[in-house]
Amino acid sequence: MDIDNCAFQGCLGLTEIIIPSTVTFIGDWAFDGCFGLKVLCLPQQIRTKSLGDFIFRSCVSLAEMTIPNGVELIGWGAFQGCVSLKYISLPGTVRYIRKDAFHGCASLSRILFRGTPQQWEKITIEEGNGVLTAAKKYTQRTPLLRLT
């Protein structure tokens, strides 16, 4: 099952969505501009390897996010303008975070990385993600260890 490009773009009344594990593709701009989206549940394991470009851009009510295991790439501007995003949990499978993926996420202060510090160091993080690199990062295995 796929969620096409722009599928829910600009759905102002959308406040909660549960994405089933049968989803194999989530298109670019799928939830862009869903200003009221507060709760987004993704399965623990997802079949898609990437979160598309601008997928959650301007979801200004989204405060936290857990990206499922299996995701390797976070697309260009994926969370751009998510001004309420305070916490994100990233899987150890992430290898690439594209340009401006977290640009404008001024509230982002905590990141749980579900991998090792060595895996974190191998992630390619493109420009425009300063807020991501400045946030406090912790690993699941050592919750009190701050990654630098």
N, C-alpha and C positions, 0 to 999 in steps of 0.2 A: 504494500500500500504506500502511496506517495502523498505528500502534501506539496502541491504545486507552487511555483513562483507566485508571489503576491496573493496567495489563497485567502488570507485573513487580513490583508493589508488595510489599515484604516478602520477596522471594526471597533469603533469607539465604545460600544457596550459590552465587549468581550472582557470578562473579569477573571475567568478561570478556564483552563484547558488541560485535559489529560491526554497525553499522546501515547498510544499503545505500542507495545514492543514489536508489532508487525510492520511498523513504519520503516521503510528502507531508504527514503529520500525526503528531505525537507528543503524546499526550494528557497532561492534568494527572495528577500523581502516578504517572506511568508507571514510574519506577524508584525511587520514594520508599522509603526504608528498606532498600535493598539494601546492607547493611553491608559485605559482602565485595567489592563491585564495585571493582576496582582499575584495570581497563583498559576504556575506552569509546572506540571508534573511530567517529567520525562522518565521512561523506564530505566532501571539500573543498567541494563545492557541494551544498546540500540544497534540496529543493523547498518545504519548510515555511518560512514567514516568521517563525515564533515558536517559542520553547521554552516549553512550558506551565508553569502554576503548580505549584510544588513538584515539578517533574519529577525532580530529583536530590536532593531533600531527604534529609538524614541518610545520604548515601552516604559514610560516615566513612572509608573506605579510599581514596577517589579523591584522588590527589595532584596531577594536572594535567589540563587540559582545553583542547581547541582547538575553539572554536565555528566552524562552517562559514560560508563566504561565503553571503550571501543572508538570513541571520537578521537581522531588524530589531528584534525585541522579545524580551527575556529576562523571563520571567514572575515573578509574585509568589512569593517564597520559593524560586526555582528551585534554588539551591545552598545553601539555609539548612541550617546544621549540618554542612556538609562540612568537618569540623575538620582534615583532612589536606591540603586543597586549598592548594597553595603557589604554583601558577602557572596563569594562564589566558591564552589567546590569543583576542582578540575581533576580529571582522571589521570593516572600515570601514563595513559596511552597518548596524551596530547604531544604532538611533535612540532606543530607550527601554529603560530598565532599571527594572523595577517594584519596589515596596516590598519590603524585606527579601530581595532576590534573593541577596545574599551575607552575610546576617546570620549570625553565628556561625562565619564562616570565618576564625578567628583566625590561621591559618598563612599566609593569602594575603599574599604579599609582592611578587610580580612580575606585571605585566600587560604583554603585548605587544598593542598596538593596531595592527591592520593597515590603518590609514588615516592621515590627516594630523592634526596637532594641531588644525587648524580643525574637522575633523569631530568630534574628541573633544569640543570645546567645545560642540557642538550637541546632544550626547546628553542627553536628559532622564534624570536619575538621581534616583529617588524616595528618600524617607527610609529609614533602616535599612540603608544601604549604606556606612557610614563606613569599613569595612575596605577596600572597593573604592576609595574616593577617597583613602585614606591610602597605599595600596600604590604602589610605584615603577612608573611607566608609561613604556613605550618605544614608539616607532613602528617599523614594519618598515623603512621607508625610511631612517630615521636611528636605528640601534639604540643609539647612545650618547646620544641626546637624551632627557632626562627631561622628560616632560610634567608640568605643574603643575596 
